[in-house]
Amino acid sequence: MPYFAYKGRNARGELLQGVLESNDSGSVADQLFSTGVTPVEIKPTSKPATDGGGGWLARLTEPKIRSIDVQLFSRQLYTLLKSGVPIMRGLAGLQESAINKSFARVVKDLRESLDSGRELSAAMRRHPDVFSSFYVSMVRIGETTGRLEEVFLRLFDHLEFEREMRERVRTAMRYPMFVVIAMTIAIAVINLFVIPAFSKVFASMNAELPLMTRILVTTSNFTKDYWALIAVAIAVAGIAFRGYIATSKGRYNWDRFKLKLPIVGKILLKGTLGRFARSFALSSKSGVPIVQGLSVVSKTVDNAYIASRVEQMRDGVERGESILRTAVTTGVFTPIVLQMVAVGEESGALDDLMEEIAEMYEREVDYELKTLSAQIEPILILGLGVLVLILALGVFLPIWDLGQAALRK
C-alpha cells in the first residue's frame, strides 16, 4: 500500500504530522478522524512511517534500540493488557513515556499500523531489526489463542534470560581478552622496536648468530618492512571470513566448528541447548502445536548447526515419530536430557520438563562461566611462558656468547 504524509490538529489545536500507509487519502482521513485528529493536509509520499527525519546527521547520532527496550516494552504491555487497558491507548502511553526516541518511533508505527487494520504481529514484522522472528511468531500465536498478555509476560522472561546469559559471557571473557590483547601489543612492540635495536648490536659482533636469534631478526625485519601489507592481508582475510559466514553454508560450518572448540565449545553448546529448551517450553505453554513450535524455536537458537538439528526433529515429528526418537537422532542431547524428554512425553508434562532442562543447562553454563578464567589461565600462562622463553633465547644467547668470548680473551 502507498504512504501518505499528513498534517492535522488534535482537540487541543496542536499541529501533528506523520506518515500513514493506506489505500487512498480518504482512508487516511478516516483513520485520523477516528483518533480525534482533524486532517489539514494529506499528500502521497514515498517515505516510510519509520523514517525519523532530521537528515543523515540526526539518523547517525540517534540512540540505537537495545534488547532491554524490547524487554521493558513486553513487560509494560503485559501489565497494561492484564489491567484491561485497550491496546491502542496502551501503545499511545508507551510512545509518550519512551525514553529511547528511536523506539518511540517504532511504537508510533505500531499504532498507525493497527489504525490501518493490521494485526499487531504484522505491524511488528515491519521491524525485523527490533522484533525477532521468534518474538513476532509468539505474538501471532497470542493473538490467535487470545492469550496475548500471557505471551508478553513469557517473552519478558525469555528476553531476561537471554540478556543475563550475554552479560555472563561478557564478564567471563573480559580477563582472557585483556590478556590476549596485552600479549598481542607486546609482540608488536617487540617486533617493531625492541628486536631492531638489538639487531644492530648483533650485526656489530661479526659472528654467527644462534638459530633462534636469526628467526627473531628475520621476523622483525619482515614485520617492519611489510607492516602495511600485513595489515591489508589481515583486513582482507577478515572481510572474506565475514562474507563466508554470511552464506548459509559458511554459517553452518562456522557454527558447527565453534561447538568443537576446546573449553568454549561445550559452553556454547549448553547455552544453545538451554535456549532451545526454554523457547520450546515457552511455545508449548502458549498452546503452539509441536511441529509449529519446533519451526519457531529453530529461529531462536542462534546457531545454524543446532537449528538444522531442530528442523530435523520437526521433520521426524511430522512423519509421526516421537520427540524422544527424533531427539536421539540429532546426537546433541545428553542422556539425562533424553531421559527427561522421555518422561515428559509419556506423562504429558513435556513443557514443564523442558523448563527444568533449560534451568539445568543454565546452571551448568553459569558454573562453566565462573570457572572459565581458571580453565583458560593455564593456557595463557603457557603461551606467555613460551613467548618469554623465545625472547630470552633469541636476545640473550648472543650476548651470553659475546660475554663468554670476552672472558676467554
C-alpha positions in Angstrom: 0.0 0.0 0.0 1.2 3.6 -0.7 2.3 6.0 2.0 0.6 9.4 2.7 2.2 12.3 4.6 -0.4 14.1 6.7 -0.7 17.3 8.8 -3.6 17.7 11.3 -4.7 19.2 14.5 -5.9 17.4 17.7 -8.6 18.5 20.1 -6.2 21.0 21.8 -5.3 22.6 18.5 -1.8 21.2 18.4 -0.3 20.5 14.9 0.5 16.9 14.3 2.3 15.4 11.3 3.4 11.9 10.3 3.1 9.2 7.7 0.4 6.6 7.3 0.1 3.6 5.0 -3.3 3.2 3.5 -5.2 2.5 0.2 -6.0 6.2 -0.5 -6.2 9.6 1.1 -9.8 9.1 2.1 -8.8 6.1 4.2 -6.1 8.2 5.8 -8.6 10.9 6.7 -10.9 8.3 8.2 -8.1 7.0 10.4 -7.2 10.5 11.6 -10.8 11.4 12.4 -11.1 8.1 14.3 -8.2 9.1 16.6 -9.5 12.6 17.2 -7.2 14.4 14.7 -8.7 16.8 12.1 -6.6 16.5 8.9 -5.3 19.7 7.3 -3.2 18.3 4.5 -2.8 14.8 3.1 -0.4 14.0 0.2 1.3 10.9 -1.2 4.9 10.2 -0.2 7.5 7.5 -0.6 8.9 8.0 2.8 8.0 5.1 5.2 6.5 5.8 8.6 9.6 4.8 10.5 11.8 7.4 8.9 12.6 9.8 11.8 13.6 12.7 9.6 16.1 15.3 10.7 18.7 14.4 8.0 21.5 12.0 7.9 23.3 13.5 10.9 20.2 13.0 13.1 19.9 9.4 12.0 23.6 8.8 12.6 23.5 10.2 16.1 20.1 8.8 17.2 20.2 6.2 20.0 20.1 2.6 19.0 17.3 0.3 20.0 18.6 -2.2 22.6 17.2 -5.5 23.7 16.4 -4.0 27.1 13.9 -1.6 25.3 12.0 -4.5 23.8 12.2 -6.4 27.1 10.6 -3.5 29.1 8.1 -2.9 26.3 7.0 -6.6 26.7 6.6 -6.2 30.5 4.7 -2.9 30.1 2.3 -4.3 27.5 1.6 -7.3 29.7 0.7 -5.1 32.6 -1.5 -2.8 30.5 -3.4 -5.6 28.8 -3.8 -7.5 32.1 -5.3 -4.3 33.6 -7.8 -4.1 30.8 -6.3 -1.1 29.0 -7.1 -1.1 25.3 -4.0 -1.8 23.2 -4.2 1.5 21.2 -4.4 3.5 24.4 -1.6 1.5 25.9 0.7 2.0 22.9 0.0 5.7 23.0 1.1 5.9 26.6 4.2 3.8 25.9 5.1 6.1 23.0 4.8 9.2 25.1 6.8 7.7 28.0 9.5 6.1 25.9 13.0 7.3 26.8 14.6 6.0 23.6 13.2 8.2 20.8 14.1 5.6 18.2 11.9 3.1 19.9 9.2 5.7 20.4 9.0 6.0 16.6 8.7 2.2 16.3 5.8 2.3 18.8 4.2 5.1 16.8 4.4 3.0 13.7 2.8 0.1 15.5 -0.1 2.3 16.4 -0.5 3.6 12.9 -0.4 0.1 11.5 -3.1 -1.0 13.9 -5.1 2.0 12.8 -4.8 0.9 9.2 -6.3 -2.5 10.1 -3.1 -4.6 10.6 -2.7 -7.1 13.4 0.0 -6.4 16.0 2.2 -9.3 14.8 2.0 -8.0 11.2 2.9 -4.5 12.4 5.9 -5.9 14.3 7.1 -7.8 11.3 7.8 -4.5 9.6 10.6 -4.0 12.1 12.8 -7.2 11.8 15.8 -5.4 13.4 13.8 -4.7 16.5 11.4 -7.7 16.9 12.9 -11.1 16.1 11.0 -13.7 14.0 10.5 -15.7 17.2 9.1 -12.7 19.0 6.7 -11.9 16.1 5.7 -15.6 15.9 4.9 -15.7 19.6 2.8 -12.5 19.4 0.9 -14.0 16.4 0.2 -17.1 18.5 -1.0 -15.0 21.4 -3.4 -13.2 19.0 -4.7 -16.5 17.7 -5.3 -18.1 21.1 -6.5 -14.9 22.9 -3.6 -15.2 25.4 -1.6 -12.1 24.3 -0.9 -10.7 27.8 0.4 -14.1 28.9 2.7 -14.3 25.8 4.1 -10.9 26.6 5.0 -12.0 30.1 6.7 -15.1 28.9 8.5 -13.1 26.3 9.8 -10.8 29.0 11.1 -13.7 31.0 12.7 -15.1 27.8 14.5 -11.8 27.0 15.6 -11.5 30.6 17.2 -15.0 30.3 18.9 -14.0 27.0 20.3 -10.8 28.5 21.6 -12.4 31.6 23.4 -15.1 29.5 25.1 -12.4 27.4 26.2 -10.5 30.4 27.7 -13.6 32.0 29.6 -14.4 28.8 30.9 -10.9 28.5 32.0 -10.8 32.1 33.7 -14.2 31.9 35.6 -13.2 28.7 36.8 -9.9 30.0 40.0 -11.2 31.7 41.1 -13.6 28.9 40.6 -10.9 26.2 42.6 -8.4 28.2 45.5 -10.8 28.5 45.4 -11.7 24.8 45.2 -8.1 23.7 48.1 -7.2 26.0 50.2 -10.1 24.6 49.4 -9.0 21.0 50.5 -5.4 21.7 53.7 -6.7 23.4 54.6 -8.9 20.4 54.0 -5.9 18.1 56.2 -3.6 20.2 59.0 -6.2 20.5 59.0 -6.9 16.7 58.9 -3.2 15.7 61.1 -1.6 18.3 63.0 -3.9 20.6 64.4 -6.5 18.1 65.6 -3.9 15.6 67.6 -2.2 18.4 69.2 -5.5 19.4 69.9 -6.5 15.7 72.3 -3.5 15.4 74.3 -4.8 18.3 74.2 -8.3 16.9 75.4 -7.0 13.5 78.4 -5.4 15.1 79.6 -8.7 16.6 80.5 -10.1 13.1 79.7 -13.6 14.5 77.3 -16.3 13.5 74.1 -15.8 15.4 72.1 -18.7 17.0 69.1 -20.0 15.1 66.5 -18.5 17.4 68.1 -15.1 17.1 68.1 -15.3 13.3 64.5 -16.2 13.3 63.6 -13.3 15.6 65.6 -10.8 13.5 64.1 -12.1 10.2 60.6 -11.9 11.6 61.2 -8.4 12.9 62.6 -7.2 9.6 59.7 -8.7 7.7 57.2 -7.1 10.1 58.9 -3.7 9.9 59.2 -3.7 6.1 55.8 -5.1 5.2 53.6 -4.0 8.1 51.2 -2.2 5.7 50.9 -5.4 3.6 50.3 -7.5 6.7 47.6 -5.1 7.9 45.9 -5.2 4.5 46.1 -9.0 4.4 44.5 -9.2 7.9 41.7 -6.8 6.8 41.1 -8.8 3.6 41.0 -12.0 5.5 38.6 -10.6 8.0 36.3 -9.3 5.2 36.5 -12.7 3.4 35.7 -14.5 6.6 32.7 -12.3 7.3 31.5 -12.8 3.7 31.9 -16.6 4.0 29.9 -16.9 7.3 27.2 -14.7 5.8 26.4 -17.5 3.4 24.2 -20.4 4.6 26.9 -23.0 4.1 29.6 -20.8 5.7 27.4 -20.0 8.7 26.5 -23.7 9.2 30.2 -24.8 9.0 31.4 -22.0 11.4 28.6 -22.6 13.9 29.5 -26.3 13.9 33.2 -25.6 14.3 32.5 -23.3 17.3 30.9 -26.2 19.2 34.0 -28.2 18.8 36.4 -25.6 20.2 38.2 -26.7 23.5 36.7 -25.2 26.7 34.5 -22.7 24.9 32.7 -25.2 22.7 30.9 -27.0 25.5 29.7 -23.7 27.0 28.3 -22.6 23.6 26.6 -26.0 23.2 25.0 -26.0 26.6 23.9 -22.3 26.3 22.4 -23.0 22.9 20.5 -26.1 24.1 19.3 -24.2 27.1 17.9 -21.5 24.8 16.2 -24.2 22.7 14.6 -25.9 25.8 13.4 -22.6 27.2 12.0 -21.4 23.9 10.3 -24.8 23.3 8.7 -24.7 26.8 7.5 -21.1 26.1 5.9 -22.0 22.8 4.4 -25.2 24.2 2.8 -23.4 27.2 1.4 -20.8 24.9 -0.6 -23.5 23.1 1.6 -23.9 20.0 1.4 -27.3 18.2 4.7 -29.2 18.5 5.5 -29.1 14.8 4.9 -25.4 14.5 6.7 -24.8 17.8 9.8 -26.6 16.6 9.8 -24.4 13.4 9.5 -21.3 15.5 12.2 -22.4 18.1 14.7 -23.3 15.3 14.9 -19.5 14.7 15.9 -18.7 18.2 18.9 -20.9 18.9 21.3 -18.5 17.1 23.3 -21.4 15.8 22.8 -22.8 12.2 24.0 -26.2 13.1 21.7 -26.7 16.1 18.9 -25.1 14.1 19.3 -27.7 11.4 19.0 -30.4 14.1 15.8 -28.8 15.5 14.4 -28.8 12.0 15.4 -32.5 11.7 13.3 -33.1 14.9 10.4 -31.2 13.3 10.6 -33.3 10.2 10.6 -36.5 12.3 7.6 -35.4 14.3 5.8 -34.6 11.1 6.4 -38.2 9.9 4.8 -39.5 13.1 8.0 -40.2 15.2 8.1 -39.4 18.9 10.0 -36.4 20.2 12.4 -38.7 22.1 13.3 -40.7 18.9 13.9 -37.5 16.9 16.0 -36.0 19.8 18.2 -39.1 19.9 18.9 -39.0 16.2 20.2 -35.4 16.5 23.2 -36.5 18.6 23.4 -33.3 20.5 21.5 -34.0 23.8 23.0 -35.7 26.8 21.5 -39.0 28.1 20.0 -37.3 31.2 18.2 -34.8 29.0 16.9 -37.6 26.8 15.5 -39.4 29.9 13.7 -36.2 30.9 12.2 -35.9 27.4 11.0 -39.5 27.6 9.3 -38.9 31.0 7.8 -35.6 29.8 6.4 -37.1 26.6 5.0 -40.1 28.4 3.4 -38.0 31.2 2.2 -35.2 29.0 4.2 -32.6 31.0 6.9 -32.0 28.4 6.7 -28.2 28.7 7.4 -28.4 32.4 10.3 -30.7 32.0 11.7 -28.6 29.2 11.8 -25.7 31.6 13.7 -27.9 34.1 16.1 -28.9 31.3 16.6 -25.2 30.5 17.3 -24.4 34.2 19.8 -27.4 34.3 21.7 -26.1 31.3 21.6 -22.6 32.7 23.1 -23.8 36.0 25.8 -25.7 34.1 26.6 -22.7 31.9 26.8 -20.5 34.9 29.3 -22.8 36.6 31.3 -23.1 33.4 31.4 -19.4 33.0 32.5 -18.8 36.6 35.4 -21.3 36.1 36.2 -20.1 32.6 39.0 -17.8 33.6 40.5 -20.6 35.8 40.4 -23.0 32.8 41.9 -20.6 30.3 44.5 -19.2 32.7 47.0 -22.2 32.3 46.8 -21.8 28.5 47.5 -18.1 28.8 50.4 -18.6 31.2 51.9 -21.3 29.0 51.7 -19.0 25.9 53.3 -16.2 27.9 56.0 -18.5 29.1 56.8 -19.7 25.6 56.9 -16.1 24.4 59.3 -15.1 27.2 61.5 -18.2 26.5 61.8 -17.4 22.8 62.7 -13.8 23.5 65.2 -14.8 26.2 66.9 -17.4 23.9 66.9 -15.1 20.9 68.1 -11.9 22.6 70.3 -13.0 25.4 72.1 -16.0 23.9 74.2 -13.9 21.5 75.0 -11.5 24.4 76.0 -14.5 26.5 78.2 -15.9 23.8 79.8 -12.5 23.4 80.5 -12.3 27.1 82.0 -15.8 27.1 84.3 -14.9 24.2 85.4 -11.8 26.0 86.2 -13.7 29.2 88.3 -16.3 27.2 90.3 -13.5 25.8 
